């Protein structure tokens, strides 16, 4: 059974049109992450939530925002998608923060920008 | 940030062991060494992790050098389903930043 669920699997949006990607988890984990993975590249961490505390990576563009209304759900909002934002977006969770903790990933949402 | 260095690609024959190396010469004392793999069109999947001692689980073994500046992921018998990109990551306070990874090809 899927424990980190991302919907939709594929998302198409238009240049400049806001889009929201969703992630839910059944693990009751405290930490949720969003990664961006462009074609043939490694996943790149955008930001993460530790409970309600938001932690943004220094080089994440302002165009990317996130919301975590409760433990189970986390959203990635792209305010004005550009062609360069086309990528796979991966959600991950971990039980807590700590270098001994494992990450659990969803299957990702493939975003296309037309 | 601590970084890892891995070969871009490796090949293996089916049912033979595979040793995937990783160098992490700037590792700090509290960094754990994690390995994840990513099959085509899927999210990364946890494989194994360790701090100082060698580790074994049902998927693989992790051999960590005594000075911790390198490690090796060992797949004991590669199958076609093990073809993936394997990422070696140093985890510091759970900041998981992926390096480029090694693309493993398994030949029948």
Backbone of each chain as ProteinMPNN parsed JSONL, in Angstrom:
{"seq_chain_A": "XXXXXXXXXXXXXXXXXXXXXXXXXXXXXXXXXXXXXXXXXXXXXXXXXXXXXXXXXXXXXXXXXXXXXXXXXXXXXXXXXXXXXXXXXXXXXXXXXXXXXXXXXXXXXXXXXX", "coords_chain_A": {"N_chain_A": [[0.844, -1.191, 0.0], [0.497, 2.188, -0.842], [2.331, 4.676, 0.847], [3.196, 7.246, 0.803], [1.643, 9.501, -1.042], [1.193, 10.913, -4.144], [-0.544, 13.248, -6.029], [-1.654, 14.88, -9.0], [-0.411, 12.125, -11.051], [0.597, 12.993, -13.448], [0.829, 16.311, -14.56], [-0.302, 19.026, -16.37], [0.32, 22.342, -17.177], [-0.134, 25.814, -18.023], [2.152, 28.253, -19.226], [2.931, 30.577, -16.788], [0.54, 30.166, -15.406], [-0.832, 29.567, -12.288], [-0.113, 26.638, -10.344], [-0.848, 23.77, -8.353], [0.575, 21.171, -6.567], [-0.008, 18.08, -4.928], [0.529, 16.228, -1.891], [0.189, 13.429, 0.181], [0.362, 11.576, 3.245], [0.427, 8.463, 4.978], [1.867, 7.745, 7.118], [2.172, 9.188, 9.387], [4.352, 10.843, 9.809], [6.692, 13.312, 10.966], [8.148, 15.028, 9.372], [8.131, 16.532, 6.187], [9.071, 16.684, 2.793], [9.916, 18.489, -0.199], [11.148, 17.794, -3.374], [12.749, 18.719, -6.414], [13.159, 17.291, -9.572], [14.866, 17.4, -12.451], [15.113, 16.337, -15.872], [17.273, 13.586, -16.234], [18.807, 14.398, -14.094], [19.856, 14.64, -10.621], [17.664, 14.467, -7.75], [16.677, 17.578, -6.315], [16.657, 19.35, -3.363], [14.0, 21.372, -2.345], [12.485, 22.525, -0.203], [11.495, 21.915, 3.247], [9.193, 20.743, 5.742], [9.234, 20.638, 9.189], [7.178, 19.356, 11.281], [5.181, 22.043, 11.853], [7.0, 23.883, 11.176], [8.586, 25.679, 8.7], [11.154, 25.188, 6.356], [13.213, 26.638, 4.17], [15.225, 26.045, 1.305], [18.22, 27.781, 0.474], [18.585, 28.473, -2.203], [16.161, 28.131, -3.436], [13.754, 29.249, -5.675], [11.623, 32.163, -5.305], [9.24, 31.792, -6.514], [8.294, 29.345, -5.843], [6.286, 27.909, -3.418], [5.054, 26.571, -0.297], [2.642, 24.676, 1.532], [1.436, 23.327, 4.575], [-1.165, 22.079, 5.828], [-1.961, 20.21, 7.741], [-0.78, 17.256, 9.526], [-0.856, 15.205, 7.65], [-0.96, 16.174, 5.03], [0.687, 17.956, 2.388], [1.44, 20.702, 0.317], [2.638, 21.851, -2.82], [3.074, 24.891, -4.261], [3.276, 26.531, -7.278], [3.741, 29.624, -8.343], [3.914, 31.137, -10.741], [4.46, 29.42, -13.236], [7.331, 28.717, -15.205], [8.904, 27.734, -18.321], [11.194, 26.452, -17.565], [10.539, 25.231, -15.234], [9.463, 22.814, -15.659], [9.437, 19.527, -14.69], [10.039, 16.578, -12.658], [8.356, 16.356, -9.642], [8.999, 15.524, -6.414], [7.746, 14.19, -3.456], [8.593, 13.602, -0.083], [8.881, 11.872, 3.066], [9.933, 11.805, 6.53], [10.323, 10.217, 9.696], [11.285, 11.754, 11.848], [13.48, 14.604, 12.284], [16.931, 14.169, 11.76], [20.065, 12.602, 11.3], [20.005, 9.891, 11.135], [17.614, 9.115, 10.157], [15.33, 7.64, 7.818], [14.239, 8.343, 4.489], [11.051, 8.416, 2.917], [9.664, 8.111, -0.177], [7.25, 9.466, -2.465], [5.683, 8.595, -5.64], [5.967, 10.666, -7.327], [5.142, 13.679, -9.202], [4.851, 14.462, -12.495], [5.489, 17.373, -14.039], [4.431, 19.322, -16.699], [4.987, 22.212, -18.66], [3.355, 24.333, -20.743]], "CA_chain_A": [[0.0, 0.0, 0.0], [1.27, 3.416, -0.944], [2.391, 5.368, 2.12], [3.336, 8.642, 0.409], [0.813, 9.513, -2.24], [1.237, 12.182, -4.863], [-1.549, 13.402, -7.084], [-1.791, 13.756, -9.933], [0.842, 11.539, -11.53], [1.025, 13.906, -14.509], [0.132, 17.595, -14.499], [0.054, 19.959, -17.439], [-0.131, 23.697, -16.925], [0.307, 26.792, -19.012], [3.153, 29.234, -18.808], [2.399, 31.647, -15.962], [-0.695, 29.811, -14.712], [-0.499, 28.905, -11.015], [-0.413, 25.21, -10.248], [-0.616, 23.183, -7.035], [0.8, 19.729, -6.502], [-0.36, 17.639, -3.584], [1.178, 15.065, -1.313], [-0.379, 12.989, 1.445], [1.101, 10.461, 3.827], [-0.287, 7.675, 5.986], [2.888, 7.279, 8.063], [2.178, 10.077, 10.556], [5.706, 11.37, 9.974], [6.748, 14.729, 11.314], [8.868, 15.834, 8.385], [7.752, 16.346, 4.783], [10.032, 17.352, 1.91], [9.67, 18.582, -1.638], [12.318, 17.804, -4.233], [12.556, 18.907, -7.849], [14.112, 16.491, -10.343], [14.815, 17.621, -13.889], [15.481, 15.165, -16.66], [18.645, 13.077, -16.133], [19.518, 15.011, -12.978], [19.53, 14.144, -9.292], [16.675, 15.286, -7.042], [17.196, 18.781, -5.647], [15.778, 19.717, -2.262], [13.428, 22.718, -2.42], [12.178, 22.925, 1.174], [10.855, 20.878, 4.032], [8.472, 21.087, 6.963], [9.355, 19.814, 10.394], [5.883, 19.684, 11.887], [4.674, 23.24, 11.186], [8.132, 24.776, 10.89], [8.965, 25.648, 7.297], [12.574, 25.397, 6.133], [13.421, 26.854, 2.751], [16.617, 26.01, 0.846], [18.642, 29.143, 0.137], [18.521, 28.747, -3.641], [14.822, 27.856, -3.974], [13.151, 30.503, -6.159], [10.429, 32.659, -4.615], [8.104, 31.284, -7.281], [7.875, 28.091, -5.226], [5.798, 28.044, -2.056], [4.513, 25.311, 0.203], [1.702, 24.731, 2.649], [1.192, 22.058, 5.261], [-2.309, 22.372, 6.69], [-2.003, 19.23, 8.828], [0.32, 16.297, 9.47], [-0.955, 14.269, 6.534], [-0.942, 16.778, 3.703], [1.613, 19.04, 2.081], [1.206, 21.162, -1.037], [3.647, 22.664, -3.501], [2.447, 25.884, -5.122], [4.163, 27.265, -8.191], [2.893, 30.797, -8.576], [3.951, 31.525, -12.147], [5.392, 28.435, -13.815], [8.04, 28.965, -16.445], [9.275, 26.515, -19.039], [12.273, 25.815, -16.811], [10.004, 24.536, -14.054], [9.026, 21.475, -16.051], [10.284, 18.587, -13.949], [9.357, 15.669, -11.736], [8.35, 16.873, -8.28], [8.955, 14.389, -5.501], [7.45, 14.43, -2.053], [9.17, 12.579, 0.778], [8.655, 12.06, 4.492], [10.733, 11.058, 7.487], [9.651, 10.208, 10.986], [11.763, 12.945, 12.544], [14.754, 15.119, 11.76], [18.072, 13.46, 12.326], [20.821, 12.001, 10.204], [19.739, 8.454, 11.134], [16.254, 8.878, 9.695], [15.146, 7.272, 6.426], [13.23, 9.055, 3.715], [10.078, 7.623, 2.166], [9.286, 8.947, -1.303], [6.133, 9.171, -3.335], [6.041, 8.27, -7.022], [6.259, 11.895, -8.04], [4.241, 14.297, -10.175], [5.588, 14.983, -13.653], [4.869, 18.636, -14.44], [4.752, 19.89, -18.01], [4.586, 23.613, -18.789], [3.185, 24.619, -22.175]], "C_chain_A": [[0.881, 1.243, 0.0], [1.201, 4.18, 0.368], [2.57, 6.862, 1.912], [2.708, 8.744, -0.976], [0.864, 10.9, -2.877], [0.204, 12.176, -5.981], [-1.439, 14.788, -7.7], [-0.44, 13.187, -10.32], [1.451, 12.42, -12.621], [0.175, 15.164, -14.426], [0.635, 18.475, -15.635], [-0.497, 21.326, -17.078], [0.394, 24.612, -18.025], [1.325, 27.735, -18.402], [2.466, 30.348, -18.014], [1.138, 31.321, -15.194], [-0.373, 29.054, -13.431], [-0.925, 27.442, -11.004], [-0.062, 24.728, -8.846], [-0.473, 21.684, -7.165], [0.552, 19.28, -5.069], [0.368, 16.364, -3.19], [0.465, 14.71, -0.02], [0.401, 11.78, 1.935], [0.271, 9.786, 4.909], [0.65, 7.213, 7.101], [2.906, 8.074, 9.36], [3.586, 10.614, 10.861], [5.688, 12.871, 10.205], [7.328, 15.596, 10.201], [8.373, 15.489, 6.984], [8.63, 17.233, 3.915], [9.45, 17.465, 0.499], [11.014, 18.679, -2.361], [11.875, 18.087, -5.668], [13.618, 18.073, -8.57], [13.905, 16.753, -11.833], [15.408, 16.413, -14.604], [16.975, 14.857, -16.556], [19.475, 13.761, -15.044], [19.096, 14.365, -11.661], [18.421, 15.002, -8.674], [17.344, 16.431, -6.295], [16.192, 19.214, -4.587], [15.323, 21.169, -2.409], [13.188, 23.29, -1.022], [11.622, 21.731, 1.921], [10.143, 21.487, 5.227], [8.87, 20.102, 8.05], [8.181, 20.21, 11.267], [5.351, 20.923, 11.154], [5.789, 24.222, 10.822], [8.6, 24.585, 9.459], [10.443, 25.991, 7.155], [12.845, 25.457, 4.633], [14.906, 26.725, 2.412], [16.974, 27.397, 0.297], [18.449, 29.463, -1.341], [17.171, 28.375, -4.254], [14.183, 29.168, -4.416], [11.892, 30.86, -5.39], [9.143, 32.183, -5.276], [7.513, 30.013, -6.662], [7.49, 28.349, -3.771], [5.263, 26.687, -1.609], [3.577, 25.58, 1.358], [1.583, 23.348, 3.257], [0.067, 22.286, 6.254], [-2.454, 21.423, 7.871], [-0.872, 18.223, 8.629], [0.332, 15.513, 8.172], [-0.71, 14.888, 5.165], [0.113, 17.872, 3.584], [1.436, 19.395, 0.609], [2.398, 21.967, -1.541], [2.915, 23.587, -4.459], [3.524, 26.537, -5.98], [3.351, 28.433, -8.72], [2.816, 31.189, -10.056], [4.941, 30.612, -12.865], [6.027, 28.929, -15.11], [8.408, 27.648, -17.09], [10.35, 25.743, -18.292], [11.816, 25.089, -15.568], [9.444, 23.17, -14.392], [9.985, 20.457, -15.457], [9.397, 17.561, -13.272], [9.475, 16.288, -10.347], [8.068, 15.714, -7.336], [8.673, 14.862, -4.082], [8.067, 13.285, -1.245], [8.837, 12.891, 2.225], [9.747, 11.357, 5.284], [10.078, 11.204, 8.846], [9.995, 11.46, 11.791], [12.973, 13.495, 11.807], [15.874, 14.378, 12.464], [18.762, 12.693, 11.23], [20.635, 10.489, 10.127], [18.373, 8.115, 10.552], [16.218, 8.558, 8.204], [14.08, 8.149, 5.78], [12.338, 8.067, 2.984], [9.529, 8.537, 1.072], [7.968, 8.494, -1.92], [6.638, 8.877, -4.748], [6.294, 9.497, -7.878], [5.115, 12.385, -8.909], [5.107, 14.896, -11.282], [4.856, 16.219, -14.161], [5.381, 19.053, -15.814], [4.217, 21.313, -18.067], [4.536, 23.951, -20.282], [3.236, 26.118, -22.452]], "O_chain_A": [[1.865, 1.336, 0.734], [0.123, 4.32, 0.945], [2.145, 7.661, 2.747], [3.185, 8.15, -1.943], [0.609, 11.914, -2.227], [0.101, 11.229, -6.761], [-1.162, 15.761, -6.999], [0.588, 13.742, -9.933], [2.67, 12.57, -12.702], [-1.041, 15.096, -14.244], [1.839, 18.641, -15.831], [-1.666, 21.447, -16.711], [1.241, 24.233, -18.835], [1.333, 27.97, -17.194], [1.534, 30.984, -18.506], [0.696, 32.141, -14.389], [0.286, 28.014, -13.473], [-1.95, 27.065, -11.571], [0.89, 25.207, -8.229], [-1.295, 21.015, -7.792], [0.858, 19.999, -4.118], [0.761, 15.551, -4.026], [0.168, 15.59, 0.789], [1.018, 11.058, 1.152], [-0.476, 10.43, 5.646], [0.272, 6.387, 7.931], [3.572, 7.689, 10.321], [3.953, 10.81, 12.02], [4.816, 13.594, 9.723], [7.015, 16.784, 10.115], [8.215, 14.319, 6.636], [8.9, 18.385, 4.255], [8.622, 16.66, 0.073], [11.877, 19.494, -2.032], [10.767, 17.736, -6.072], [14.803, 18.128, -8.24], [12.883, 16.369, -12.401], [16.107, 15.591, -14.012], [17.824, 15.726, -16.757], [20.704, 13.706, -15.073], [18.105, 13.637, -11.601], [18.266, 16.163, -9.053], [18.424, 16.279, -5.723], [15.015, 19.419, -4.883], [16.139, 22.076, -2.574], [13.631, 24.393, -0.704], [11.319, 20.689, 1.341], [10.453, 22.597, 5.661], [8.843, 18.888, 7.849], [8.187, 21.261, 11.908], [5.097, 20.858, 9.952], [5.533, 25.269, 10.228], [8.963, 23.482, 9.051], [10.928, 26.954, 7.749], [12.723, 24.459, 3.924], [15.754, 27.234, 3.144], [16.129, 28.089, -0.271], [18.178, 30.611, -1.693], [17.054, 28.312, -5.478], [14.079, 30.102, -3.621], [11.183, 29.988, -4.888], [8.082, 32.178, -4.652], [6.366, 29.658, -6.933], [8.257, 28.925, -3.0], [5.048, 25.784, -2.417], [3.702, 26.578, 2.067], [1.624, 22.335, 2.559], [0.319, 22.649, 7.403], [-3.016, 21.8, 8.899], [-0.101, 18.327, 7.675], [1.397, 15.188, 7.647], [-0.293, 14.194, 4.238], [0.394, 18.604, 4.532], [1.299, 18.515, -0.241], [3.068, 22.666, -0.78], [2.218, 23.126, -5.363], [4.537, 27.026, -5.479], [2.386, 28.245, -9.461], [1.743, 31.536, -10.549], [6.099, 30.971, -13.076], [5.357, 29.48, -15.984], [8.25, 26.582, -16.496], [10.41, 24.516, -18.377], [12.606, 24.407, -14.915], [8.997, 22.444, -13.504], [11.193, 20.513, -15.69], [8.17, 17.657, -13.305], [10.559, 16.693, -9.928], [7.053, 15.025, -7.442], [9.285, 15.808, -3.587], [8.058, 12.134, -1.684], [8.546, 14.036, 2.572], [10.402, 10.44, 4.789], [9.375, 12.177, 9.117], [9.119, 12.131, 12.338], [13.43, 12.915, 10.822], [15.757, 14.011, 13.633], [18.107, 12.183, 10.32], [21.063, 9.866, 9.155], [18.014, 6.941, 10.465], [16.976, 9.129, 7.421], [13.153, 8.625, 6.436], [12.79, 7.03, 2.499], [8.994, 9.607, 1.36], [7.62, 7.313, -1.901], [7.838, 8.904, -5.019], [6.773, 9.394, -9.007], [4.236, 11.617, -9.302], [5.98, 15.727, -11.029], [3.734, 16.121, -14.656], [6.586, 19.126, -16.057], [3.121, 21.59, -17.578], [5.542, 23.866, -20.986], [3.11, 26.538, -23.603]]}, "seq_chain_B": "XXXXXXXXXXXXXXXXXXXXXXXXXXXXXXXXXXXXXXXXXXXXXXXXXXXXXXXXXXXXXXXXXXXXXXXXXXXXXXXXXXXXXXXXXXXXXXXXXXXXXXXXXXXX", "coords_chain_B": {"N_chain_B": [[28.792, 22.076, 2.564], [28.882, 18.565, 3.026], [30.01, 16.346, 0.504], [29.511, 13.804, -1.986], [31.179, 11.464, -4.14], [30.688, 9.598, -6.983], [31.017, 6.944, -9.432], [29.877, 7.624, -12.769], [28.515, 5.63, -14.186], [27.938, 2.082, -14.155], [28.365, -1.364, -15.058], [26.915, -4.598, -14.821], [26.763, -8.178, -14.715], [23.938, -10.308, -14.783], [23.004, -12.0, -11.8], [25.504, -11.861, -10.689], [27.777, -10.487, -8.2], [27.699, -7.012, -7.258], [29.62, -4.143, -6.771], [29.318, -1.023, -5.627], [30.964, 1.952, -5.533], [31.644, 4.759, -3.319], [32.9, 7.906, -2.623], [33.579, 10.017, 0.097], [35.151, 12.194, 1.294], [35.017, 14.438, 2.91], [33.454, 13.91, 5.06], [31.719, 14.336, 8.15], [31.866, 13.707, 11.724], [29.28, 13.092, 12.627], [27.762, 12.494, 10.452], [25.601, 10.342, 8.743], [25.82, 7.668, 6.382], [23.922, 7.22, 3.632], [22.155, 5.162, 1.282], [20.229, 5.309, -1.604], [18.031, 4.195, -4.198], [16.873, 4.684, -7.525], [14.46, 3.645, -9.583], [13.467, 3.552, -13.046], [11.151, 6.118, -13.797], [10.116, 6.253, -11.218], [9.899, 7.23, -7.717], [12.75, 7.853, -5.547], [14.096, 5.117, -3.628], [14.647, 3.82, -0.43], [17.653, 2.129, 0.431], [19.812, 1.331, 2.196], [21.579, 2.246, 5.229], [24.27, 3.628, 7.256], [26.615, 4.265, 9.982], [29.257, 3.819, 11.173], [29.894, 1.099, 11.37], [29.822, -1.879, 9.333], [26.887, -2.786, 7.497], [24.06, -4.875, 7.046], [21.213, -5.8, 5.136], [18.079, -7.046, 3.812], [18.188, -6.22, 1.235], [20.766, -5.366, 0.539], [24.315, -4.925, 1.257], [26.356, -2.767, 3.228], [29.493, -1.532, 3.17], [31.755, 0.156, 5.114], [34.529, 2.229, 5.091], [37.335, 2.237, 7.33], [38.271, 4.788, 8.028], [36.11, 6.198, 7.305], [35.927, 7.663, 4.976], [35.141, 6.653, 2.63], [32.777, 4.419, 1.082], [31.068, 1.343, 0.249], [28.479, 0.023, -1.593], [26.999, -3.094, -1.685], [25.563, -5.33, -3.804], [24.472, -8.507, -3.657], [23.687, -10.473, -5.482], [23.055, -9.522, -8.512], [20.042, -8.617, -10.128], [17.869, -8.225, -12.989], [15.997, -6.425, -12.186], [17.37, -4.788, -10.529], [18.492, -2.772, -11.942], [19.089, 0.583, -12.01], [19.395, 4.01, -10.855], [21.794, 4.657, -8.477], [22.14, 6.285, -5.476], [24.439, 7.759, -3.326], [24.492, 9.254, -0.225], [25.282, 11.753, 2.105], [24.011, 12.256, 5.242], [23.198, 14.913, 7.167], [21.919, 16.032, 10.054], [19.553, 15.288, 8.899], [19.504, 16.597, 6.452], [19.116, 15.838, 3.384], [20.861, 15.707, 0.636], [21.109, 15.028, -2.694], [23.669, 13.543, -4.663], [25.132, 13.065, -7.932], [24.894, 10.355, -8.523], [25.113, 6.795, -9.473], [24.559, 5.142, -12.45], [23.355, 2.01, -12.799], [23.651, -0.689, -14.913], [22.306, -3.794, -15.721], [23.173, -6.73, -17.19], [21.683, -9.391, -18.99]], "CA_chain_B": [[28.064, 20.826, 2.679], [29.632, 17.378, 2.661], [29.602, 15.875, -0.812], [29.91, 12.453, -2.355], [31.639, 11.247, -5.507], [30.395, 8.253, -7.456], [31.16, 6.798, -10.887], [28.634, 7.937, -13.477], [27.809, 4.424, -14.605], [28.578, 0.777, -13.99], [27.647, -2.489, -15.645], [27.058, -5.874, -14.129], [26.042, -9.301, -15.288], [22.896, -10.842, -13.915], [23.365, -13.0, -10.802], [26.847, -11.626, -10.156], [27.797, -9.406, -7.21], [28.012, -5.66, -7.722], [30.178, -3.267, -5.736], [29.156, 0.375, -6.037], [31.789, 2.751, -4.621], [31.302, 6.164, -3.039], [33.9, 8.648, -1.849], [33.039, 11.146, 0.866], [36.337, 12.532, 2.078], [34.744, 15.555, 3.834], [32.423, 13.473, 6.003], [31.937, 14.728, 9.537], [31.666, 12.603, 12.643], [27.877, 12.769, 12.869], [27.075, 12.199, 9.187], [25.305, 8.975, 8.345], [25.935, 7.37, 4.96], [22.682, 6.623, 3.139], [22.044, 4.792, -0.12], [18.911, 5.198, -2.185], [18.072, 3.904, -5.62], [15.711, 5.191, -8.249], [14.128, 2.915, -10.8], [12.882, 4.463, -14.042], [9.797, 6.655, -13.598], [9.668, 6.093, -9.839], [10.621, 8.003, -6.722], [13.846, 7.108, -4.92], [13.745, 4.077, -2.666], [15.709, 3.576, 0.548], [18.339, 0.84, 0.328], [20.546, 0.98, 3.415], [22.389, 3.341, 5.754], [25.111, 3.268, 8.387], [27.455, 5.325, 10.546], [30.656, 3.389, 11.201], [30.016, -0.347, 11.166], [29.182, -2.454, 8.145], [25.461, -3.048, 7.711], [23.436, -5.807, 6.1], [19.769, -5.999, 5.187], [17.627, -8.001, 2.798], [18.446, -5.691, -0.109], [22.162, -5.101, 0.207], [25.264, -4.715, 2.352], [27.103, -1.514, 3.182], [30.824, -1.629, 3.758], [32.241, 1.51, 5.391], [35.959, 2.241, 5.373], [37.659, 2.533, 8.739], [38.365, 6.242, 8.189], [34.781, 6.683, 6.878], [36.009, 8.549, 3.823], [34.554, 5.978, 1.481], [31.908, 3.292, 1.398], [30.716, 0.521, -0.908], [27.209, -0.689, -1.561], [27.188, -4.407, -2.288], [24.409, -6.143, -4.173], [25.142, -9.819, -3.657], [23.373, -11.125, -6.754], [22.288, -8.539, -9.267], [18.984, -9.064, -11.021], [17.485, -7.187, -13.948], [15.21, -5.413, -11.469], [18.267, -3.887, -9.79], [18.93, -1.694, -12.832], [18.572, 1.822, -11.435], [20.418, 4.976, -10.443], [22.069, 4.48, -7.054], [22.635, 7.529, -4.885], [25.122, 7.736, -2.031], [24.172, 10.558, 0.353], [25.646, 12.007, 3.502], [22.897, 12.882, 5.931], [23.592, 15.717, 8.32], [20.669, 16.574, 10.611], [18.53, 14.932, 7.931], [19.574, 17.341, 5.201], [19.441, 14.834, 2.375], [21.128, 16.305, -0.669], [21.548, 13.969, -3.59], [24.701, 13.751, -5.675], [24.762, 12.673, -9.295], [24.534, 8.946, -8.544], [25.679, 5.841, -10.43], [23.552, 4.398, -13.206], [23.729, 0.599, -12.891], [23.037, -1.501, -15.976], [22.466, -5.224, -15.467], [23.048, -7.449, -18.453], [21.252, -10.788, -18.79]], "C_chain_B": [[28.967, 19.661, 2.279], [29.105, 16.848, 1.343], [30.11, 14.467, -1.026], [30.316, 12.413, -3.815], [31.41, 9.796, -5.868], [30.696, 8.151, -8.947], [29.824, 7.053, -11.562], [27.831, 6.692, -13.809], [28.637, 3.199, -14.312], [27.715, -0.267, -14.662], [27.907, -3.737, -14.827], [26.34, -6.941, -14.935], [25.033, -9.812, -14.266], [23.446, -11.972, -13.047], [24.812, -12.919, -10.332], [26.803, -10.503, -9.121], [28.192, -8.083, -7.855], [28.522, -4.841, -6.543], [30.131, -1.83, -6.246], [29.916, 1.265, -5.066], [31.266, 4.171, -4.45], [32.433, 6.771, -2.197], [33.251, 9.833, -1.171], [34.109, 11.613, 1.834], [36.087, 13.648, 3.095], [33.697, 15.189, 4.874], [32.757, 13.937, 7.416], [31.507, 13.584, 10.452], [30.231, 12.178, 12.853], [27.103, 12.451, 11.599], [26.843, 10.701, 9.04], [25.457, 8.853, 6.826], [24.672, 6.619, 4.541], [22.845, 6.235, 1.678], [20.577, 4.674, -0.487], [19.072, 4.779, -3.638], [16.776, 4.383, -6.254], [15.548, 4.397, -9.535], [13.46, 3.882, -11.774], [11.434, 4.826, -13.707], [9.244, 6.429, -12.197], [10.414, 7.053, -8.93], [11.763, 7.183, -6.147], [13.34, 6.18, -3.828], [14.924, 3.859, -1.733], [16.326, 2.199, 0.329], [18.96, 0.454, 1.669], [21.228, 2.229, 3.947], [23.199, 2.87, 6.949], [25.962, 4.431, 8.84], [28.928, 4.921, 10.506], [30.801, 1.912, 10.856], [29.357, -0.771, 9.863], [27.754, -2.875, 8.491], [24.975, -4.03, 6.65], [21.925, -5.728, 6.261], [19.378, -6.882, 4.01], [17.947, -7.525, 1.39], [19.92, -5.699, -0.45], [23.018, -5.111, 1.469], [25.978, -3.393, 2.129], [28.41, -1.724, 3.908], [31.384, -0.22, 3.89], [33.72, 1.428, 5.754], [36.22, 2.671, 6.813], [37.751, 4.04, 8.989], [37.086, 6.957, 7.748], [34.83, 7.599, 5.669], [35.512, 7.889, 2.547], [33.657, 4.85, 1.971], [31.578, 2.564, 0.106], [29.377, -0.144, -0.653], [27.399, -2.003, -2.314], [25.834, -5.048, -2.538], [24.946, -7.54, -4.407], [24.891, -10.61, -4.935], [22.478, -10.193, -7.551], [21.213, -9.219, -10.107], [18.638, -7.917, -11.971], [16.711, -6.067, -13.256], [16.064, -4.474, -10.637], [18.81, -2.764, -10.669], [18.263, -0.392, -12.399], [19.723, 2.814, -11.293], [20.571, 4.862, -8.935], [22.738, 5.738, -6.511], [23.246, 7.254, -3.514], [24.995, 9.139, -1.444], [24.71, 10.63, 1.774], [24.508, 12.782, 4.151], [23.39, 13.587, 7.17], [22.342, 16.4, 8.837], [19.536, 16.404, 9.612], [18.453, 15.874, 6.748], [20.064, 16.377, 4.134], [19.613, 15.515, 1.028], [21.759, 15.256, -1.554], [22.708, 14.435, -4.465], [24.215, 13.197, -6.998], [24.368, 11.209, -9.402], [25.269, 8.131, -9.579], [24.543, 5.11, -11.131], [24.052, 2.979, -13.39], [22.933, -0.074, -13.999], [23.333, -2.949, -15.665], [22.189, -5.967, -16.761], [22.652, -8.891, -18.191], [22.339, -11.774, -19.204]], "O_chain_B": [[29.723, 19.756, 1.312], [27.902, 16.891, 1.085], [31.019, 14.002, -0.338], [29.86, 13.22, -4.625], [31.862, 8.884, -5.175], [30.638, 9.154, -9.657], [28.769, 6.744, -11.009], [26.603, 6.7, -13.722], [29.864, 3.256, -14.23], [26.507, -0.095, -14.821], [28.968, -3.907, -14.226], [25.439, -6.655, -15.724], [25.253, -9.752, -13.056], [24.246, -12.791, -13.5], [25.291, -13.822, -9.645], [25.904, -9.663, -9.153], [28.914, -8.042, -8.852], [27.933, -4.846, -5.462], [30.834, -1.477, -7.192], [29.558, 1.333, -3.89], [30.555, 4.706, -5.3], [32.852, 6.201, -1.189], [32.47, 10.564, -1.781], [33.982, 11.444, 3.047], [36.857, 13.796, 4.044], [33.114, 16.072, 5.503], [33.917, 13.933, 7.828], [30.871, 12.624, 10.016], [29.973, 11.03, 13.216], [25.907, 12.166, 11.663], [27.763, 9.897, 9.192], [25.248, 9.815, 6.088], [24.392, 5.526, 5.033], [23.571, 6.886, 0.927], [19.789, 4.035, 0.21], [20.127, 4.986, -4.237], [15.734, 4.473, -5.605], [16.376, 4.464, -10.443], [12.944, 4.92, -11.36], [10.615, 3.967, -13.381], [8.028, 6.413, -12.008], [11.435, 7.622, -9.316], [11.756, 5.956, -6.243], [12.311, 6.42, -3.197], [16.063, 3.729, -2.181], [15.618, 1.225, 0.075], [18.672, -0.612, 2.212], [21.438, 3.18, 3.195], [22.879, 1.861, 7.579], [26.028, 5.462, 8.171], [29.747, 5.596, 9.882], [31.719, 1.523, 10.135], [28.453, -0.104, 9.359], [27.458, -3.265, 9.62], [25.429, -4.009, 5.506], [21.414, -5.605, 7.374], [20.238, -7.402, 3.3], [17.976, -8.323, 0.454], [20.3, -5.998, -1.582], [22.522, -5.279, 2.583], [26.178, -2.958, 0.995], [28.44, -2.048, 5.095], [31.478, 0.513, 2.906], [34.111, 0.649, 6.622], [35.418, 3.379, 7.423], [37.35, 4.514, 10.052], [37.002, 8.184, 7.815], [33.835, 8.26, 5.372], [35.475, 8.524, 1.493], [33.761, 4.393, 3.109], [31.778, 3.09, -0.989], [29.173, -0.79, 0.374], [27.897, -2.019, -3.439], [25.059, -5.279, -1.61], [25.797, -7.735, -5.275], [25.77, -11.327, -5.415], [21.28, -10.092, -7.287], [21.449, -10.262, -10.717], [19.067, -6.781, -11.772], [16.758, -4.912, -13.679], [15.566, -3.484, -10.1], [19.523, -1.89, -10.175], [17.038, -0.272, -12.416], [20.876, 2.491, -11.578], [19.59, 4.96, -8.199], [23.762, 6.19, -7.022], [22.641, 6.602, -2.663], [25.355, 10.115, -2.103], [24.6, 9.675, 2.543], [24.099, 13.835, 3.662], [23.921, 12.973, 8.095], [21.764, 17.247, 8.155], [18.665, 17.266, 9.492], [17.412, 15.941, 6.094], [21.262, 16.131, 3.996], [18.635, 15.856, 0.362], [22.791, 14.672, -1.225], [22.726, 15.569, -4.944], [23.032, 12.898, -7.164], [23.586, 10.848, -10.282], [25.956, 8.669, -10.448], [23.672, 4.53, -10.483], [25.06, 2.758, -14.061], [21.703, -0.032, -14.016], [24.476, -3.305, -15.377], [21.115, -5.847, -17.35], [23.193, -9.544, -17.298], [22.145, -12.985, -19.102]]}, "name": "protein", "num_of_chains": 2, "seq": "XXXXXXXXXXXXXXXXXXXXXXXXXXXXXXXXXXXXXXXXXXXXXXXXXXXXXXXXXXXXXXXXXXXXXXXXXXXXXXXXXXXXXXXXXXXXXXXXXXXXXXXXXXXXXXXXXXXXXXXXXXXXXXXXXXXXXXXXXXXXXXXXXXXXXXXXXXXXXXXXXXXXXXXXXXXXXXXXXXXXXXXXXXXXXXXXXXXXXXXXXXXXXXXXXXXXXXXXXXXXXX"}
